[in-house]
Amino acid sequence: GDSVTQMEGPVTLSEEAFLTINCTYTATGYPSLFWYVQYPGEGLQLLLKATKADDKGSNKGFEATYRKETTSFHLEKGSVQVSDSAVYFCALSDNNAGNMLTFGGGTRLMVKP
Amino acid sequence: NAGVTQTPKFRVLKTGQSMTLLCAQDMNHEYMYWYRQDPGMGLRLIHYSVGEGTTAKGEVPDGYNVSRLKKQNFLLGLESAAPSQTSVYFCASSYYGDTEAFFGQGTRLTVV
């Protein structure tokens, strides 16, 4: 079945550092890919998405590129802020698997001032 | 704007008791989902629905039942609660599977 694998956290960075959170996926069809963010005590909210190969999703300084050849969708940000501290989830929706949304295990990011 | 509303927000159950979690969305979304979130396990899909009157099993459906009698509501039932069902439950909805999913605030359930 479909699956999403993320790097384990927590990831601890200093403010203004460069962020990369790795995400790879396995899917039988042609999935859409997402990054969701969860702030403490809240539900998840969409950060960015990409629906086909080579698409780049971007939002709030974060970006991720849909790489079909490496089945990856790594999240990057050039300069993190303390307010970016949260848990980040990579997810996919596969049209060959009923379009249900499948999540990775989540990566906790902690940014220190 | 209400978005996705879950009730209740907190609940403590004794082993063997039953309960129903309600999820309501006001965005006319076709798809609705129930997930559980456990420490170190991420979000795991319990059941989902692709439209009114339809339901399907997700990754961890055992011990849960669902119903989607009205398009705006998706109910999650626990017939006989077990301590292993202690978790935070999230409901989500989306127009279709490849569009943005909107999440509720979560229900923290403890089974003792």
Chai-1 contact restraints between the chains, C-beta under 6 A:
chainA,res_idxA,chainB,res_idxB,connection_type,confidence,min_distance_angstrom,max_distance_angstrom,comment,restraint_id
A,S32,B,D98,contact,1.0,0.0,6.0,A-B,restraint_1
A,G43,B,F90,contact,1.0,0.0,6.0,A-B,restraint_2
A,G43,B,F103,contact,1.0,0.0,6.0,A-B,restraint_3
A,G43,B,G104,contact,1.0,0.0,6.0,A-B,restraint_4
A,G43,B,Q105,contact,1.0,0.0,6.0,A-B,restraint_5
A,G43,B,G106,contact,1.0,0.0,6.0,A-B,restraint_6
A,L44,B,F103,contact,1.0,0.0,6.0,A-B,restraint_7
A,L46,B,E100,contact,1.0,0.0,6.0,A-B,restraint_8
A,S93,B,G97,contact,1.0,0.0,6.0,A-B,restraint_9
A,S93,B,D98,contact,1.0,0.0,6.0,A-B,restraint_10
A,N99,B,G97,contact,1.0,0.0,6.0,A-B,restraint_11
A,M100,B,Y48,contact,1.0,0.0,6.0,A-B,restraint_12
A,L101,B,A101,contact,1.0,0.0,6.0,A-B,restraint_13
A,F103,B,G42,contact,1.0,0.0,6.0,A-B,restraint_14
A,F103,B,L43,contact,1.0,0.0,6.0,A-B,restraint_15
A,G104,B,G42,contact,1.0,0.0,6.0,A-B,restraint_16
A,G105,B,G42,contact,1.0,0.0,6.0,A-B,restraint_17
A,G106,B,G42,contact,1.0,0.0,6.0,A-B,restraint_18
